[in-house]
Amino acid sequence: FGCGSLITMTVVSLDRYLKICHLQYASIIVYSYVMIICKVKSTSEEISHYDARIRNNHVLEMKLTKVAMLICAGFLIAWIPYAVVSVVSAFGEPNSIPIPVSVIPT
């Protein structure tokens, strides 16, 4: 009896730890991409003084940065529903989640 509840509490605490850490990782990724975009935009004035080839490279960098942001947004859109259901089932009342939705985190 005691060992089973100890293992259960360990698994529950590990699950909560992972949910919190994944939120931190996603926040760090989003922050990094936002800083990259800000840096690329701030250098656009400096680049505008150079020849057309460098301007074309800047346009390509902006497109690549936008693609990276879209990939990051797609990742978040795909995984946020899972994280929300997991957090609600871990911290909220288990009866507040409908049965078909409660199978998402498993």
N, CA, C and O atoms as CSV, one atom per row, in Angstrom:
chain,resi,resn,atom,element,x,y,z
A,1,PHE,N,N,0.835,-1.203,0.000
A,1,PHE,CA,C,0.000,0.000,0.000
A,1,PHE,C,C,0.868,1.250,0.000
A,1,PHE,O,O,0.635,2.152,-0.805
A,2,GLY,N,N,1.848,1.329,0.866
A,2,GLY,CA,C,2.695,2.516,0.977
A,2,GLY,C,C,3.570,2.719,-0.244
A,2,GLY,O,O,3.769,3.851,-0.687
A,3,CYS,N,N,4.098,1.626,-0.795
A,3,CYS,CA,C,4.981,1.730,-1.960
A,3,CYS,C,C,4.199,2.164,-3.194
A,3,CYS,O,O,4.700,2.936,-4.012
A,4,GLY,N,N,2.970,1.668,-3.329
A,4,GLY,CA,C,2.139,2.054,-4.477
A,4,GLY,C,C,1.805,3.532,-4.471
A,4,GLY,O,O,1.859,4.185,-5.513
A,5,SER,N,N,1.461,4.065,-3.313
A,5,SER,CA,C,1.131,5.487,-3.258
A,5,SER,C,C,2.378,6.345,-3.445
A,5,SER,O,O,2.290,7.446,-3.987
A,6,LEU,N,N,3.536,5.858,-3.006
A,6,LEU,CA,C,4.785,6.589,-3.204
A,6,LEU,C,C,5.127,6.663,-4.690
A,6,LEU,O,O,5.526,7.713,-5.193
A,7,ILE,N,N,4.968,5.551,-5.379
A,7,ILE,CA,C,5.238,5.538,-6.823
A,7,ILE,C,C,4.242,6.427,-7.552
A,7,ILE,O,O,4.615,7.150,-8.477
A,8,THR,N,N,2.986,6.379,-7.146
A,8,THR,CA,C,1.970,7.226,-7.776
A,8,THR,C,C,2.299,8.696,-7.589
A,8,THR,O,O,2.212,9.474,-8.539
A,9,MET,N,N,2.671,9.084,-6.390
A,9,MET,CA,C,3.020,10.485,-6.139
A,9,MET,C,C,4.260,10.900,-6.929
A,9,MET,O,O,4.353,12.036,-7.395
A,10,THR,N,N,5.211,9.980,-7.076
A,10,THR,CA,C,6.409,10.274,-7.862
A,10,THR,C,C,6.052,10.503,-9.322
A,10,THR,O,O,6.551,11.440,-9.946
A,11,VAL,N,N,5.195,9.656,-9.866
A,11,VAL,CA,C,4.788,9.800,-11.264
A,11,VAL,C,C,3.990,11.080,-11.463
A,11,VAL,O,O,4.177,11.768,-12.466
A,12,VAL,N,N,3.112,11.410,-10.540
A,12,VAL,CA,C,2.326,12.643,-10.648
A,12,VAL,C,C,3.235,13.863,-10.592
A,12,VAL,O,O,3.065,14.798,-11.375
A,13,SER,N,N,4.199,13.864,-9.675
A,13,SER,CA,C,5.104,15.017,-9.586
A,13,SER,C,C,5.988,15.117,-10.820
A,13,SER,O,O,6.285,16.224,-11.272
A,14,LEU,N,N,6.415,13.992,-11.373
A,14,LEU,CA,C,7.200,14.008,-12.608
A,14,LEU,C,C,6.370,14.542,-13.765
A,14,LEU,O,O,6.874,15.312,-14.582
A,15,ASP,N,N,5.104,14.144,-13.844
A,15,ASP,CA,C,4.217,14.632,-14.899
A,15,ASP,C,C,4.040,16.146,-14.799
A,15,ASP,O,O,4.116,16.838,-15.814
A,16,ARG,N,N,3.808,16.662,-13.618
A,16,ARG,CA,C,3.643,18.114,-13.433
A,16,ARG,C,C,4.934,18.855,-13.756
A,16,ARG,O,O,4.901,19.933,-14.351
A,17,TYR,N,N,6.067,18.284,-13.367
A,17,TYR,CA,C,7.365,18.895,-13.672
A,17,TYR,C,C,7.554,19.015,-15.180
A,17,TYR,O,O,7.978,20.061,-15.672
A,18,LEU,N,N,7.243,17.953,-15.913
A,18,LEU,CA,C,7.417,17.986,-17.367
A,18,LEU,C,C,6.489,18.996,-18.026
A,18,LEU,O,O,6.885,19.658,-18.985
A,19,LYS,N,N,5.264,19.129,-17.533
A,19,LYS,CA,C,4.329,20.106,-18.108
A,19,LYS,C,C,4.851,21.526,-17.934
A,19,LYS,O,O,4.779,22.337,-18.857
A,20,ILE,N,N,5.372,21.823,-16.761
A,20,ILE,CA,C,5.889,23.167,-16.494
A,20,ILE,C,C,7.138,23.430,-17.320
A,20,ILE,O,O,7.290,24.518,-17.876
A,21,CYS,N,N,8.031,22.458,-17.410
A,21,CYS,CA,C,9.281,22.665,-18.151
A,21,CYS,C,C,9.028,22.815,-19.643
A,21,CYS,O,O,9.704,23.611,-20.296
A,22,HIS,N,N,8.074,22.074,-20.204
A,22,HIS,CA,C,7.790,22.220,-21.630
A,22,HIS,C,C,7.224,23.599,-21.930
A,22,HIS,O,O,7.479,24.147,-23.002
A,23,LEU,N,N,6.475,24.162,-21.019
A,23,LEU,CA,C,5.987,25.526,-21.196
A,23,LEU,C,C,7.160,26.498,-21.207
A,23,LEU,O,O,7.181,27.443,-21.995
A,24,GLN,N,N,8.129,26.269,-20.338
A,24,GLN,CA,C,9.313,27.129,-20.316
A,24,GLN,C,C,10.094,27.008,-21.617
A,24,GLN,O,O,10.550,28.015,-22.157
A,25,TYR,N,N,10.255,25.787,-22.128
A,25,TYR,CA,C,10.991,25.596,-23.378
A,25,TYR,C,C,10.289,26.293,-24.532
A,25,TYR,O,O,10.939,26.941,-25.353
A,26,ALA,N,N,8.975,26.167,-24.600
A,26,ALA,CA,C,8.230,26.835,-25.670
A,26,ALA,C,C,8.361,28.351,-25.550
A,26,ALA,O,O,8.481,29.044,-26.560
A,27,SER,N,N,8.339,28.862,-24.336
A,27,SER,CA,C,8.508,30.308,-24.137
A,27,SER,C,C,9.892,30.767,-24.578
A,27,SER,O,O,10.030,31.828,-25.186
A,28,ILE,N,N,10.902,29.988,-24.281
A,28,ILE,CA,C,12.265,30.335,-24.696
A,28,ILE,C,C,12.379,30.329,-26.217
A,28,ILE,O,O,13.021,31.208,-26.791
A,29,ILE,N,N,11.765,29.350,-26.876
A,29,ILE,CA,C,11.807,29.275,-28.337
A,29,ILE,C,C,11.124,30.487,-28.949
A,29,ILE,O,O,11.670,31.115,-29.856
A,30,VAL,N,N,9.939,30.820,-28.464
A,30,VAL,CA,C,9.211,31.972,-29.006
A,30,VAL,C,C,9.995,33.252,-28.762
A,30,VAL,O,O,10.100,34.084,-29.663
A,31,TYR,N,N,10.543,33.429,-27.579
A,31,TYR,CA,C,11.336,34.619,-27.270
A,31,TYR,C,C,12.544,34.719,-28.203
A,31,TYR,O,O,12.859,35.802,-28.696
A,32,SER,N,N,13.215,33.604,-28.444
A,32,SER,CA,C,14.389,33.615,-29.320
A,32,SER,C,C,14.022,34.030,-30.733
A,32,SER,O,O,14.721,34.838,-31.345
A,33,TYR,N,N,12.928,33.483,-31.257
A,33,TYR,CA,C,12.523,33.847,-32.614
A,33,TYR,C,C,12.105,35.313,-32.700
A,33,TYR,O,O,12.385,35.976,-33.699
A,34,VAL,N,N,11.452,35.815,-31.685
A,34,VAL,CA,C,11.074,37.234,-31.690
A,34,VAL,C,C,12.323,38.111,-31.676
A,34,VAL,O,O,12.377,39.118,-32.381
A,35,MET,N,N,13.315,37.744,-30.892
A,35,MET,CA,C,14.561,38.512,-30.863
A,35,MET,C,C,15.291,38.448,-32.206
A,35,MET,O,O,15.895,39.433,-32.632
A,36,ILE,N,N,15.236,37.289,-32.876
A,36,ILE,CA,C,15.853,37.169,-34.201
A,36,ILE,C,C,15.174,38.107,-35.181
A,36,ILE,O,O,15.842,38.797,-35.951
A,37,ILE,N,N,13.843,38.137,-35.156
A,37,ILE,CA,C,13.110,39.019,-36.071
A,37,ILE,C,C,13.434,40.479,-35.775
A,37,ILE,O,O,13.627,41.264,-36.703
A,38,CYS,N,N,13.496,40.851,-34.515
A,38,CYS,CA,C,13.832,42.241,-34.161
A,38,CYS,C,C,15.222,42.609,-34.656
A,38,CYS,O,O,15.428,43.713,-35.160
A,39,LYS,N,N,16.167,41.707,-34.519
A,39,LYS,CA,C,17.537,41.981,-34.963
A,39,LYS,C,C,17.601,42.112,-36.482
A,39,LYS,O,O,18.281,42.996,-37.001
A,40,VAL,N,N,16.897,41.236,-37.195
A,40,VAL,CA,C,16.903,41.300,-38.659
A,40,VAL,C,C,16.260,42.597,-39.132
A,40,VAL,O,O,16.753,43.226,-40.069
A,41,LYS,N,N,15.176,42.999,-38.501
A,41,LYS,CA,C,14.524,44.254,-38.893
A,41,LYS,C,C,15.381,45.470,-38.564
A,41,LYS,O,O,15.375,46.449,-39.311
A,42,SER,N,N,16.110,45.423,-37.466
A,42,SER,CA,C,16.935,46.577,-37.098
A,42,SER,C,C,18.124,46.755,-38.031
A,42,SER,O,O,18.625,47.868,-38.191
A,43,THR,N,N,18.574,45.685,-38.638
A,43,THR,CA,C,19.695,45.794,-39.572
A,43,THR,C,C,19.257,46.150,-40.983
A,43,THR,O,O,20.105,46.358,-41.851
A,44,SER,N,N,17.968,46.225,-41.231
A,44,SER,CA,C,17.502,46.518,-42.593
A,44,SER,C,C,17.933,47.905,-43.055
A,44,SER,O,O,18.218,48.095,-44.237
A,45,GLU,N,N,17.985,48.869,-42.152
A,45,GLU,CA,C,18.427,50.212,-42.530
A,45,GLU,C,C,19.906,50.213,-42.905
A,45,GLU,O,O,20.304,50.885,-43.856
A,46,GLU,N,N,20.710,49.476,-42.173
A,46,GLU,CA,C,22.129,49.397,-42.494
A,46,GLU,C,C,22.353,48.711,-43.836
A,46,GLU,O,O,23.221,49.108,-44.614
A,47,ILE,N,N,21.572,47.696,-44.091
A,47,ILE,CA,C,21.734,46.938,-45.333
A,47,ILE,C,C,21.253,47.744,-46.534
A,47,ILE,O,O,21.751,47.544,-47.642
A,48,SER,N,N,20.322,48.626,-46.345
A,48,SER,CA,C,19.781,49.384,-47.477
A,48,SER,C,C,20.833,50.262,-48.142
A,48,SER,O,O,20.624,50.712,-49.269
A,49,HIS,N,N,21.946,50.515,-47.485
A,49,HIS,CA,C,23.006,51.336,-48.061
A,49,HIS,C,C,23.927,50.529,-48.981
A,49,HIS,O,O,24.729,51.112,-49.711
A,50,TYR,N,N,23.824,49.222,-48.955
A,50,TYR,CA,C,24.692,48.390,-49.781
A,50,TYR,C,C,24.030,48.094,-51.119
A,50,TYR,O,O,22.943,48.592,-51.413
A,51,ASP,N,N,24.691,47.287,-51.914
A,51,ASP,CA,C,24.176,47.026,-53.263
A,51,ASP,C,C,22.949,46.115,-53.244
A,51,ASP,O,O,22.546,45.609,-52.197
A,52,ALA,N,N,22.374,45.922,-54.409
A,52,ALA,CA,C,21.104,45.192,-54.534
A,52,ALA,C,C,21.251,43.725,-54.144
A,52,ALA,O,O,20.294,43.119,-53.661
A,53,ARG,N,N,22.419,43.153,-54.343
A,53,ARG,CA,C,22.614,41.742,-54.008
A,53,ARG,C,C,22.444,41.522,-52.504
A,53,ARG,O,O,21.839,40.536,-52.082
A,54,ILE,N,N,22.965,42.420,-51.718
A,54,ILE,CA,C,22.827,42.297,-50.266
A,54,ILE,C,C,21.371,42.519,-49.859
A,54,ILE,O,O,20.881,41.871,-48.934
A,55,ARG,N,N,20.683,43.424,-50.539
A,55,ARG,CA,C,19.256,43.631,-50.235
A,55,ARG,C,C,18.459,42.363,-50.522
A,55,ARG,O,O,17.559,42.003,-49.762
A,56,ASN,N,N,18.795,41.684,-51.628
A,56,ASN,CA,C,18.104,40.435,-51.946
A,56,ASN,C,C,18.370,39.382,-50.872
A,56,ASN,O,O,17.472,38.623,-50.507
A,57,ASN,N,N,19.592,39.337,-50.372
A,57,ASN,CA,C,19.902,38.401,-49.288
A,57,ASN,C,C,19.090,38.731,-48.033
A,57,ASN,O,O,18.644,37.834,-47.317
A,58,HIS,N,N,18.909,40.004,-47.781
A,58,HIS,CA,C,18.111,40.418,-46.620
A,58,HIS,C,C,16.657,39.967,-46.780
A,58,HIS,O,O,16.036,39.503,-45.824
A,59,VAL,N,N,16.129,40.105,-47.980
A,59,VAL,CA,C,14.750,39.657,-48.237
A,59,VAL,C,C,14.649,38.150,-48.018
A,59,VAL,O,O,13.674,37.669,-47.440
A,60,LEU,N,N,15.648,37.410,-48.476
A,60,LEU,CA,C,15.639,35.960,-48.263
A,60,LEU,C,C,15.734,35.616,-46.776
A,60,LEU,O,O,15.073,34.687,-46.310
A,61,GLU,N,N,16.545,36.353,-46.040
A,61,GLU,CA,C,16.639,36.112,-44.599
A,61,GLU,C,C,15.305,36.373,-43.905
A,61,GLU,O,O,14.911,35.629,-43.007
A,62,MET,N,N,14.622,37.418,-44.318
A,62,MET,CA,C,13.313,37.714,-43.724
A,62,MET,C,C,12.315,36.599,-44.030
A,62,MET,O,O,11.525,36.212,-43.169
A,63,LYS,N,N,12.354,36.087,-45.261
A,63,LYS,CA,C,11.448,34.987,-45.612
A,63,LYS,C,C,11.765,33.747,-44.782
A,63,LYS,O,O,10.858,33.075,-44.293
A,64,LEU,N,N,13.042,33.449,-44.626
A,64,LEU,CA,C,13.425,32.287,-43.825
A,64,LEU,C,C,13.032,32.458,-42.358
A,64,LEU,O,O,12.623,31.500,-41.703
A,65,THR,N,N,13.154,33.659,-41.861
A,65,THR,CA,C,12.750,33.922,-40.479
A,65,THR,C,C,11.247,33.746,-40.314
A,65,THR,O,O,10.786,33.204,-39.310
A,66,LYS,N,N,10.486,34.204,-41.302
A,66,LYS,CA,C,9.032,34.024,-41.236
A,66,LYS,C,C,8.662,32.549,-41.285
A,66,LYS,O,O,7.747,32.116,-40.585
A,67,VAL,N,N,9.366,31.772,-42.106
A,67,VAL,CA,C,9.105,30.334,-42.167
A,67,VAL,C,C,9.413,29.684,-40.819
A,67,VAL,O,O,8.662,28.826,-40.355
A,68,ALA,N,N,10.511,30.091,-40.197
A,68,ALA,CA,C,10.853,29.543,-38.879
A,68,ALA,C,C,9.783,29.887,-37.850
A,68,ALA,O,O,9.436,29.052,-37.015
A,69,MET,N,N,9.259,31.106,-37.902
A,69,MET,CA,C,8.191,31.495,-36.979
A,69,MET,C,C,6.919,30.695,-37.243
A,69,MET,O,O,6.221,30.315,-36.302
A,70,LEU,N,N,6.610,30.436,-38.513
A,70,LEU,CA,C,5.429,29.631,-38.834
A,70,LEU,C,C,5.592,28.199,-38.334
A,70,LEU,O,O,4.630,27.594,-37.860
A,71,ILE,N,N,6.789,27.663,-38.435
A,71,ILE,CA,C,7.036,26.317,-37.919
A,71,ILE,C,C,6.852,26.295,-36.404
A,71,ILE,O,O,6.245,25.373,-35.858
A,72,CYS,N,N,7.370,27.300,-35.740
A,72,CYS,CA,C,7.212,27.400,-34.283
A,72,CYS,C,C,5.736,27.539,-33.910
A,72,CYS,O,O,5.271,26.897,-32.968
A,73,ALA,N,N,5.007,28.368,-34.640
A,73,ALA,CA,C,3.577,28.550,-34.372
A,73,ALA,C,C,2.810,27.255,-34.624
A,73,ALA,O,O,1.905,26.912,-33.863
A,74,GLY,N,N,3.164,26.541,-35.677
A,74,GLY,CA,C,2.515,25.257,-35.953
A,74,GLY,C,C,2.752,24.250,-34.845
A,74,GLY,O,O,1.849,23.504,-34.466
A,75,PHE,N,N,3.969,24.234,-34.330
A,75,PHE,CA,C,4.287,23.342,-33.217
A,75,PHE,C,C,3.431,23.671,-32.000
A,75,PHE,O,O,2.871,22.781,-31.361
A,76,LEU,N,N,3.337,24.967,-31.688
A,76,LEU,CA,C,2.546,25.377,-30.528
A,76,LEU,C,C,1.066,25.083,-30.731
A,76,LEU,O,O,0.392,24.629,-29.807
A,77,ILE,N,N,0.555,25.338,-31.935
A,77,ILE,CA,C,-0.855,25.063,-32.211
A,77,ILE,C,C,-1.144,23.572,-32.091
A,77,ILE,O,O,-2.223,23.179,-31.647
A,78,ALA,N,N,-0.185,22.746,-32.483
A,78,ALA,CA,C,-0.396,21.302,-32.417
A,78,ALA,C,C,-0.354,20.774,-30.986
A,78,ALA,O,O,-1.091,19.844,-30.660
A,79,TRP,N,N,0.483,21.338,-30.132
A,79,TRP,CA,C,0.683,20.771,-28.807
A,79,TRP,C,C,-0.029,21.494,-27.681
A,79,TRP,O,O,-0.140,20.932,-26.592
A,80,ILE,N,N,-0.514,22.699,-27.883
A,80,ILE,CA,C,-1.192,23.421,-26.800
A,80,ILE,C,C,-2.475,22.714,-26.341
A,80,ILE,O,O,-2.720,22.663,-25.136
A,81,PRO,N,N,-3.308,22.167,-27.241
A,81,PRO,CA,C,-4.497,21.458,-26.730
A,81,PRO,C,C,-4.136,20.297,-25.802
A,81,PRO,O,O,-4.793,20.077,-24.785
A,82,TYR,N,N,-3.097,19.566,-26.158
A,82,TYR,CA,C,-2.649,18.468,-25.307
A,82,TYR,C,C,-2.213,18.986,-23.937
A,82,TYR,O,O,-2.575,18.421,-22.905
A,83,ALA,N,N,-1.442,20.052,-23.940
A,83,ALA,CA,C,-0.945,20.598,-22.674
A,83,ALA,C,C,-2.082,21.132,-21.815
A,83,ALA,O,O,-2.072,20.954,-20.597
A,84,VAL,N,N,-3.058,21.782,-22.432
A,84,VAL,CA,C,-4.187,22.335,-21.674
A,84,VAL,C,C,-4.984,21.218,-21.011
A,84,VAL,O,O,-5.320,21.304,-19.830
A,85,VAL,N,N,-5.283,20.173,-21.774
A,85,VAL,CA,C,-6.050,19.057,-21.204
A,85,VAL,C,C,-5.244,18.376,-20.102
A,85,VAL,O,O,-5.806,17.979,-19.081
A,86,SER,N,N,-3.942,18.239,-20.295
A,86,SER,CA,C,-3.105,17.614,-19.267
A,86,SER,C,C,-3.076,18.434,-17.988
A,86,SER,O,O,-3.186,17.884,-16.892
A,87,VAL,N,N,-2.930,19.744,-18.120
A,87,VAL,CA,C,-2.873,20.602,-16.933
A,87,VAL,C,C,-4.213,20.612,-16.212
A,87,VAL,O,O,-4.260,20.545,-14.984
A,88,VAL,N,N,-5.303,20.697,-16.969
A,88,VAL,CA,C,-6.627,20.703,-16.339
A,88,VAL,C,C,-6.883,19.374,-15.643
A,88,VAL,O,O,-7.434,19.351,-14.543
A,89,SER,N,N,-6.488,18.262,-16.273
A,89,SER,CA,C,-6.713,16.969,-15.628
A,89,SER,C,C,-5.796,16.773,-14.423
A,89,SER,O,O,-6.149,16.048,-13.492
A,90,ALA,N,N,-4.620,17.411,-14.428
A,90,ALA,CA,C,-3.697,17.252,-13.297
A,90,ALA,C,C,-4.066,18.154,-12.127
A,90,ALA,O,O,-4.006,17.727,-10.974
A,91,PHE,N,N,-4.450,19.404,-12.414
A,91,PHE,CA,C,-4.689,20.367,-11.347
A,91,PHE,C,C,-6.172,20.635,-11.086
A,91,PHE,O,O,-6.530,21.066,-9.990
A,92,GLY,N,N,-7.030,20.393,-12.060
A,92,GLY,CA,C,-8.453,20.680,-11.897
A,92,GLY,C,C,-9.212,19.461,-11.422
A,92,GLY,O,O,-8.630,18.459,-11.008
A,93,GLU,N,N,-10.510,19.571,-11.492
A,93,GLU,CA,C,-11.351,18.447,-11.121
A,93,GLU,C,C,-11.426,17.476,-12.293
A,93,GLU,O,O,-11.683,17.895,-13.422
A,94,PRO,N,N,-11.209,16.196,-12.045
A,94,PRO,CA,C,-11.248,15.221,-13.139
A,94,PRO,C,C,-12.624,15.126,-13.807
A,94,PRO,O,O,-12.716,14.772,-14.982
A,95,ASN,N,N,-13.688,15.438,-13.069
A,95,ASN,CA,C,-15.033,15.337,-13.637
A,95,ASN,C,C,-15.373,16.505,-14.551
A,95,ASN,O,O,-16.380,16.454,-15.256
A,96,SER,N,N,-14.561,17.552,-14.557
A,96,SER,CA,C,-14.858,18.717,-15.395
A,96,SER,C,C,-14.498,18.489,-16.855
A,96,SER,O,O,-14.911,19.263,-17.718
A,97,ILE,N,N,-13.736,17.442,-17.147
A,97,ILE,CA,C,-13.333,17.146,-18.523
A,97,ILE,C,C,-14.211,16.017,-19.050
A,97,ILE,O,O,-14.325,14.975,-18.404
A,98,PRO,N,N,-14.840,16.208,-20.228
A,98,PRO,CA,C,-15.635,15.125,-20.810
A,98,PRO,C,C,-14.757,13.907,-21.123
A,98,PRO,O,O,-13.561,14.043,-21.379
A,99,ILE,N,N,-15.354,12.745,-21.100
A,99,ILE,CA,C,-14.595,11.506,-21.301
A,99,ILE,C,C,-13.891,11.467,-22.661
A,99,ILE,O,O,-12.721,11.087,-22.704
A,100,PRO,N,N,-14.540,11.841,-23.781
A,100,PRO,CA,C,-13.804,11.800,-25.057
A,100,PRO,C,C,-12.593,12.735,-25.081
A,100,PRO,O,O,-11.593,12.433,-25.732
A,101,VAL,N,N,-12.675,13.856,-24.384
A,101,VAL,CA,C,-11.554,14.800,-24.364
A,101,VAL,C,C,-10.461,14.314,-23.419
A,101,VAL,O,O,-9.287,14.611,-23.637
A,102,SER,N,N,-10.820,13.581,-22.387
A,102,SER,CA,C,-9.833,13.139,-21.404
A,102,SER,C,C,-8.869,12.105,-21.964
A,102,SER,O,O,-7.826,11.849,-21.362
A,103,VAL,N,N,-9.198,11.504,-23.108
A,103,VAL,CA,C,-8.290,10.527,-23.701
A,103,VAL,C,C,-7.154,11.189,-24.467
A,103,VAL,O,O,-6.195,10.512,-24.838
A,104,ILE,N,N,-7.233,12.486,-24.714
A,104,ILE,CA,C,-6.207,13.179,-25.503
A,104,ILE,C,C,-4.822,13.048,-24.874
A,104,ILE,O,O,-3.883,12.731,-25.606
A,105,PRO,N,N,-4.623,13.269,-23.571
A,105,PRO,CA,C,-3.259,13.207,-23.045
A,105,PRO,C,C,-2.690,11.806,-22.884
A,105,PRO,O,O,-1.516,11.673,-22.537
A,106,THR,N,N,-3.460,10.767,-23.119
A,106,THR,CA,C,-2.933,9.411,-22.894
A,106,THR,C,C,-2.286,8.832,-24.105
A,106,THR,O,O,-1.800,7.701,-24.063
